[in-house]
Amino acid sequence: MTDHPATAYKILTADQWAQFEADGVFLGAPVDLADGYIHLSAADQLQGTLDKHFAGQSGLVIAEVDLTALGETVKWEVSRGNALFPHIYGALPMAAVLGVREFNR
């Protein structure tokens, strides 16, 4: 048993979300593809990620992801501020999305 939360969040642009809905699977944003994994944020990291990587953007979609459904593809790794962030090494299936909400500044 780990101390990691069972859910995390993926921030997507409206276009990325529309493509995710159409495909039923998300392979990653450009930064994810460049880094080799899909970046997620735990609940307490979400605002920092929005501020650092999505400043000035509106029309975003925040998807809550069931990490337990993704099994071993999820790795918690040191990132910003020496904190552990969840990363998905593989695709994110729509079946692992528990809910979504729109985010506008």
N, C-alpha and C positions, 0 to 999 in steps of 0.2 A: 504494500500500500504506500502510495506517495502522498505528499502534502500538496500536490498540484491540483488546481481546480479541474472539474470535469468538463467545463466549457471555456471557450475563448472566443475572440471576435476577429472577424476579417472585415476590413474597410474596403469598399469597392466604389468605383465611380458608377454613375448611372449606366453608362455603356457597358462596363464590365459586368454589372448585375444583369442587364438584359441578355448579354451573351451567355452568362451562367444559366439563366432561366431557359434559354433556347437549347443549350447543349445538355443540360442536366449534370454538368461537371465543370469545375473550374480548374484550369491548368496553371493559372498564375497571372499576375500583373507583370508588366515589363521588369520591375525590380525583382519579383519572385523568380522569373525565368533567368535573369542574370545571376542571381545568387544561388540558384539550384534548389530552392525550397519555397514554400508559401509562408509568408510572414503572418503571424497572428499576434494578438495582444490579449493578455488576461484583463479582467474587468478593471483592475487598479492601474493598468498601463494604457488603457484606451485613450484617455484624454491627452496624455503625453504624446502618443502616436499621432492623434489628430492634429495637435499643435505643431509637431515637428515635421510631419510628412504631408499634411493636407491643409496647411495654412492657406486661408483665402479661398478655399474650394467650397462649393455648396453642391447640393444635389447628390450627396453621398449616400450610400446604403451600408448599414452596419449589420452584418450577418452573425448571429450567434451560432457557434459551431460546437457540436457534441464531440469532444475529443475522445471519449471512450469508444465511439463508433469507428474511429480511425485507427485504433490499436497502435501497433508498433511504428506506424508511419509518423507519429508525433514524437518529436524530440524537444526537450527543454534545454535551451542553450543560452549562454551568456551573450548579452547584447548591450543595448544602450544603458549606461549607468551601472554596468556590471550586474544587471538584473537578468534573471532567467526568463526567456521568452519562448512561447511555443512555436515550433516550426513544423510544417507538414512536408515530409519528403515523399511526394506523390501527388496525386490529384485529389481535389476536394469534391466529393460527390454531393449533389443536392440533398440526398437522403440524410446527410450528417448536419444539415442546417435546421436548427430548432426554431428559428424565427428571424425576422428582419425588421429593421426600422429605418426610416429615412432620417438623414441628418442634414440640417441646413443651419448655417451660421446666422 
